[in-house]
Amino acid sequence: MRIGPLVQAASITGAALFMLAANASATSITFNTNSAGTMFGSGGLSLGQSSGQVATLSFVADPNTASGAPSGINFGDFTLACPTCTTIAGGSGATFGAFTFDLVVTDLTDAGATGTFVGTSSGGSVFLDQSTILITWSPAQLGTGTNNAASGNFGPTDFAITPFSIIVNPTSGAQPGSTTLQGMINSSAIPEPMTLSLVGAGLLGFGLFRRKKVGRP
């Protein structure tokens, strides 16, 4: 059996892994929250007021977004609209009754695995300068496997969400009336750059060592 070709192959593989590690900042995961299961318990992506001024609470999903892992992610946005609401001092607001919201996360990278965050709220009042609507999420983490998952199987992927979301009033937030659902994503599906570097170093070192040894008189 000839050692030369094996040594050459080890050197090339090691160099390739070094280059891959240099170019890979983190595992890349593609996910979305626009599954048909994402909706209010009463159905749909928009919830109307139970009393008071006409108002809606709507969800805008985050479709097929690629994100490095581990990193912070945006699962989507809740937008609160109340065209005829006034300030608390003005006395005209809207009231939302208790509701639930199912947020289905689909992990497209790990064979389309899915899991569901369940949000519950006791409702609250809405004015132009205040909203008392709070959504509490459970479980706060999905994966690995079905550990802590309401449904689904994420394999090597973990998703986490902020424990609760404060739905901002119609005139506040980065965008008026909009609340971003923040979370975290992590996966062991692909070796991280440090792992690739160590493996590459080992193979490259082996190749150089063998070449030096074979080249001795």
C-alpha positions, 0 to 999 in steps of 0.5 A: 500500500502506497503512503504517498497518496494518503499523505497528499490527500490528508494535506489537501483535506486539512488545507481545505478545512482550514479555508472552510473554517476561515470562511464560516463564521457560524452554522447557518440555519434557515427558518420561518414562522409562516406555517399554516399553524401560526395563528390566534386561537380563534383563527387567522393572523388578526385579532379584533377588539372585544369592546371600545374603539375599533382596533386590531392586533395582527401578526406578520411572519418572518418567511424563510430567513437565514441566520447564523447560529448561535445568534439572535433572531426575529420570529416576526412582528405583532402590530397594534392598530387603533385609528380612533384611539386617543390618549388615556386622558382623552378617554377613548381606547379599545379592550382586547379579551383574553387570547392565545397565539400559536407560533409555529417555527419551521427549521428548514435546515434540519429536515423541516423540523417544526415546533410550537411556542404557545402564547397566552394573554389575559388581554388588556386596554389600548390607548395611543399612549399606553397598552397593557397587553402582555403575551407570555410564551410557553415553553420558552425553549424548543429542542433538542429532540422533543425536550420542552417542546409543545410539539415537533422535533428539532433534532440538533436545533434549539430555539428559544424565545423571550419569556414574554412580549409587551405589545406596544401602543399604536404610536410607539416602537421602532415602527408605530404599534409594532413589537418584534418577537425576539429569540435565539437559535443554535444548532450542532448540525454543522461543525463550528469554525473552531472544530473545523480548524482543529480537524484541519490542523490535525490532517495538515500536520499529519501530511507535513510530518509524513512528507518530512519523514519520507523525505529523510535519507 
